[in-house]
Amino acid sequence: MKTINLKVIKKVLRGILDGTLVIQAVPTGKAARALASDNAGVGRKNKSSSKKPGRKPMSATARRQALIRLRAAKLRQEKNKLPAVRDLFSYLSGKYEGMKLTALASHFHVKRTLLKVLVQKLVKKGDLADDRGSIYLKRRIRGVNSVKVEKAPPIPEKDVLKYLVSHPQSTLAQMAKDLKEKSYQRLIRVMNRLQKNRKVKKDGKTYSMA
């Protein structure tokens, strides 16, 4: 039989009343047991709520749409690998025996089916030729080391007006020769613009100041 020390109880009660003692619950570290329930519905609810959260399985429609998006993304990546048209022309330049489509796809490291679509478009435009599966370059391209000839600057209007002041009734051929132009055709646009602005007048084939 256990005995109770009344002095200890008296000391505890006095400490609680005067505020010198505070009662505090200390957890033991053990999980509280779930209370048993006689209600079957409540039991099922507690059982389902104890499951770990997670992603729901995808439906068949969602899986099919995800697969379509994945294939479209891969197709875009493969199309981005296709060579530029100029690179394709440069590679075919000088290959008079032509190149097979498989060899072209292997050189540029792209799919043959995608390159075939590009080649067919260029064949339809007339840039390439397809002779029994051999691809030829049909158009002319500028070489890598070729020098582009720059166009001469337009003739200043003030030079033409200055010439007509001292040489009235001049033809285009005469002006081109005196102004050291290779062709009188370079003066046509300038003279038309001066006539429109009423600075020059034309009489037959000759021009004078207005």
C-alpha positions as MATLAB code, in Angstrom:
seq = 'MKTINLKVIKKVLRGILDGTLVIQAVPTGKAARALASDNAGVGRKNKSSSKKPGRKPMSATARRQALIRLRAAKLRQEKNKLPAVRDLFSYLSGKYEGMKLTALASHFHVKRTLLKVLVQKLVKKGDLADDRGSIYLKRRIRGVNSVKVEKAPPIPEKDVLKYLVSHPQSTLAQMAKDLKEKSYQRLIRVMNRLQKNRKVKKDGKTYSMA';
ca = [
       0.000    0.000    0.000;
       1.411    3.376   -1.101;
       1.589    6.201    1.427;
       1.088    9.909    0.760;
       3.235   12.510    2.476;
       0.834   15.258    3.515;
       3.687   17.726    4.039;
       4.673   17.423    0.386;
       1.077   17.942   -0.746;
       0.770   20.948    1.558;
       3.989   22.430    0.189;
       2.831   21.944   -3.424;
      -0.578   23.538   -2.799;
       1.001   26.497   -1.009;
       3.440   27.027   -3.885;
       0.623   26.961   -6.416;
      -1.428   29.468   -4.445;
       1.374   31.960   -3.862;
       2.755   31.521   -7.419;
       6.116   30.071   -6.526;
       5.305   26.771   -8.248;
       4.056   26.258  -11.834;
       2.600   22.984  -13.057;
       3.868   22.114  -16.559;
       3.151   19.012  -18.636;
       6.287   17.355  -20.030;
       5.882   15.277  -23.234;
       7.126   11.731  -23.011;
       8.068   11.553  -26.735;
       5.572    8.824  -27.572;
       2.886    9.400  -30.250;
      -0.610    9.574  -28.921;
      -2.717    6.582  -29.778;
      -5.607    7.132  -32.113;
      -8.877    6.836  -30.317;
     -10.927    3.867  -31.393;
     -14.241    4.725  -32.896;
     -17.298    2.575  -33.078;
     -18.481    4.505  -36.167;
     -17.195    2.715  -39.313;
     -17.459    5.902  -41.428;
     -15.343    7.866  -39.017;
     -12.844    5.042  -38.984;
     -12.518    5.070  -42.787;
     -12.106    8.849  -42.740;
      -9.267    8.675  -40.240;
      -7.609    5.897  -42.249;
      -7.720    7.842  -45.514;
      -6.473   11.048  -43.904;
      -3.419    9.248  -42.543;
      -2.117    8.545  -46.095;
       0.863   10.511  -47.329;
       0.062   13.292  -49.852;
       1.206   12.714  -53.434;
       0.463   13.380  -57.110;
      -2.575   11.787  -58.588;
      -1.956    9.426  -61.491;
      -2.352   11.065  -64.930;
      -5.363   10.203  -66.978;
      -5.047    8.641  -70.415;
      -5.942   11.953  -72.101;
      -3.372   13.876  -70.072;
      -0.656   11.312  -70.884;
      -1.504   11.511  -74.595;
      -1.352   15.331  -74.603;
       1.968   15.303  -72.718;
       3.387   12.876  -75.282;
       2.239   15.123  -78.142;
       3.909   18.168  -76.540;
       7.114   16.213  -76.010;
       7.223   15.100  -79.654;
       6.550   18.669  -80.857;
       9.411   20.003  -78.711;
      11.809   17.370  -80.100;
      10.716   18.219  -83.652;
      11.430   21.928  -83.068;
      14.893   21.080  -81.770;
      15.640   18.988  -84.852;
      14.406   21.735  -87.202;
      16.677   24.260  -85.502;
      19.628   22.044  -86.437;
      18.890   22.350  -90.170;
      21.635   24.176  -92.094;
      21.157   27.679  -93.436;
      20.303   27.863  -97.129;
      23.548   29.665  -97.916;
      25.579   26.986  -96.098;
      23.821   24.333  -98.157;
      24.569   26.226 -101.387;
      28.222   26.697 -100.413;
      28.645   22.980  -99.709;
      27.087   21.963 -103.044;
      29.112   24.543 -104.981;
      31.666   22.806 -107.216;
      30.183   19.315 -106.709;
      29.245   18.697 -110.335;
      28.380   15.048 -109.747;
      25.804   16.023 -107.143;
      25.255   14.746 -103.619;
      22.841   12.165 -102.313;
      20.353   13.306  -99.704;
      21.672   10.778  -97.187;
      25.212   12.127  -97.583;
      23.979   15.690  -97.130;
      22.089   14.753  -93.958;
      25.169   12.973  -92.610;
      27.408   15.981  -93.347;
      25.135   18.468  -91.563;
      24.197   15.986  -88.780;
      20.443   16.358  -89.287;
      17.578   13.983  -89.950;
      17.174   12.957  -93.565;
      13.391   13.420  -93.499;
      13.630   17.033  -92.314;
      16.403   17.897  -94.789;
      14.344   16.376  -97.590;
      11.548   18.896  -96.967;
      14.024   21.799  -97.189;
      15.648   20.433 -100.353;
      12.292   19.919 -102.047;
      11.351   23.557 -101.377;
      14.627   24.737 -102.941;
      14.126   22.420 -105.931;
      10.652   23.862 -106.431;
      12.084   27.410 -106.346;
      14.720   26.465 -108.920;
      17.750   26.923 -106.664;
      18.559   23.186 -106.619;
      18.056   20.338 -109.069;
      17.203   16.730 -108.252;
      18.402   14.198 -110.847;
      17.466   10.670 -109.783;
      18.257   11.338 -106.151;
      21.411   13.405 -106.750;
      21.150   17.008 -105.574;
      22.836   19.687 -107.691;
      23.308   23.398 -107.217;
      21.380   25.114 -109.984;
      21.848   28.787 -109.124;
      24.986   30.901 -109.075;
      26.338   32.096 -105.749;
      28.995   34.618 -104.875;
      32.246   33.061 -103.785;
      33.613   33.498 -100.304;
      36.725   35.359 -101.545;
      34.948   37.379 -104.217;
      34.985   41.148 -103.904;
      31.719   43.010 -104.076;
      31.845   45.920 -106.501;
      30.488   49.045 -104.870;
      28.206   51.303 -106.839;
      29.419   54.771 -107.716;
      27.803   57.581 -105.721;
      24.998   59.495 -107.465;
      25.886   62.626 -109.482;
      25.335   65.784 -107.406;
      22.661   68.090 -108.754;
      24.865   71.145 -108.182;
      27.455   69.785 -110.654;
      24.797   69.377 -113.344;
      23.367   72.858 -112.763;
      26.838   74.415 -112.838;
      27.541   72.680 -116.143;
      24.257   73.834 -117.745;
      24.952   77.445 -116.776;
      28.055   77.485 -119.018;
      26.816   74.878 -121.532;
      23.168   75.496 -122.405;
      21.326   73.303 -124.889;
      23.417   70.237 -123.999;
      22.410   66.623 -124.542;
      22.843   63.827 -122.019;
      25.678   62.342 -124.042;
      27.563   65.651 -124.044;
      27.074   66.154 -120.306;
      28.193   62.587 -119.547;
      31.356   63.072 -121.614;
      32.264   66.426 -120.082;
      31.422   65.280 -116.546;
      33.540   62.149 -117.119;
      30.683   59.708 -116.594;
      30.877   56.247 -118.157;
      27.231   56.266 -119.239;
      24.661   58.982 -119.832;
      22.066   56.763 -118.177;
      23.369   57.859 -114.787;
      22.159   61.367 -115.626;
      18.568   60.392 -116.464;
      17.311   60.181 -112.902;
      19.065   63.418 -111.928;
      17.653   65.335 -114.915;
      14.119   64.034 -114.281;
      14.344   65.219 -110.694;
      15.589   68.676 -111.766;
      12.777   68.962 -114.329;
      10.228   68.051 -111.672;
      11.598   70.768 -109.392;
      11.493   73.234 -112.344;
      15.209   73.932 -112.232;
      15.877   72.544 -115.714;
      13.827   72.561 -118.907;
      13.996   70.113 -121.798;
      13.739   70.997 -125.470;
      13.766   67.854 -127.591;
      16.962   66.085 -126.562;
      18.718   69.106 -125.105;
      18.594   70.559 -121.612;
      18.939   74.123 -120.359;
      18.422   76.072 -117.165;
      14.782   76.918 -116.501;
];
